[in-house]
Amino acid sequence: MFADPQSITISGSAKSLPRVSSGEFNGQFRTSDGAYIESIKHSQGRKDRSVVRLDFKKIGANPLDPTKNLPYVASTYLVLEAPAGGQGFTSTELEDLVKGLVAYLTAANVTKFVGKES
């Protein structure tokens, strides 16, 4: 089980996300103001799937009417999908795959990704 609370650093500022719900294969963490929500979910079927997701919610100007505000949400997530029951791969191989992608996401590559480069 993931620790409670979780901590995520955004723009150099650590955000504390206490657990707000949990189930057999899922958990959710949220900042006290509700601006950041981290969700962790696992499902089993034809393939095993694990997802960690971070949502950022904010209120911002309405581009069509600057006198009014609108709610906005941005999300980022990482998905691990593998054959059901771990067939064909060891846990170490799957861990190395995730670690490889996370290490690839250096500041320079994230800037390119957000800038829609391919």
VENMO-V924896 format. One record per backbone hydrogen bond with DSSP energy under -0.5 kcal/mol. CO is the residue of the C=O (numbers start at 1). NH is the residue of the N-H. If there is no record, write none. Layout:
co=CO nh=NH
co=CO nh=NH
This chain:
co=6 nh=17
co=8 nh=10
co=8 nh=15
co=10 nh=13
co=12 nh=14
co=13 nh=10
co=15 nh=8
co=15 nh=17
co=16 nh=18
co=17 nh=6
co=18 nh=30
co=21 nh=28
co=25 nh=42
co=26 nh=23
co=27 nh=40
co=28 nh=20
co=28 nh=21
co=29 nh=38
co=30 nh=18
co=31 nh=34
co=35 nh=57
co=36 nh=31
co=37 nh=55
co=38 nh=29
co=39 nh=53
co=40 nh=27
co=41 nh=51
co=43 nh=49
co=46 nh=84
co=48 nh=82
co=49 nh=43
co=50 nh=80
co=51 nh=41
co=52 nh=78
co=53 nh=39
co=54 nh=76
co=55 nh=37
co=56 nh=74
co=58 nh=72
co=60 nh=70
co=61 nh=63
co=62 nh=65
co=65 nh=62
co=65 nh=68
co=68 nh=62
co=70 nh=60
co=72 nh=58
co=74 nh=56
co=76 nh=54
co=78 nh=52
co=79 nh=81
co=80 nh=50
co=82 nh=48
co=83 nh=86
co=84 nh=87
co=86 nh=89
co=90 nh=94
co=91 nh=95
co=92 nh=96
co=93 nh=97
co=94 nh=98
co=95 nh=99
co=96 nh=100
co=97 nh=101
co=98 nh=102
co=99 nh=103
co=100 nh=104
co=101 nh=105
co=104 nh=106
co=106 nh=110
co=107 nh=111
co=108 nh=112
co=109 nh=113
co=110 nh=114
co=111 nh=115
co=112 nh=117
co=113 nh=116
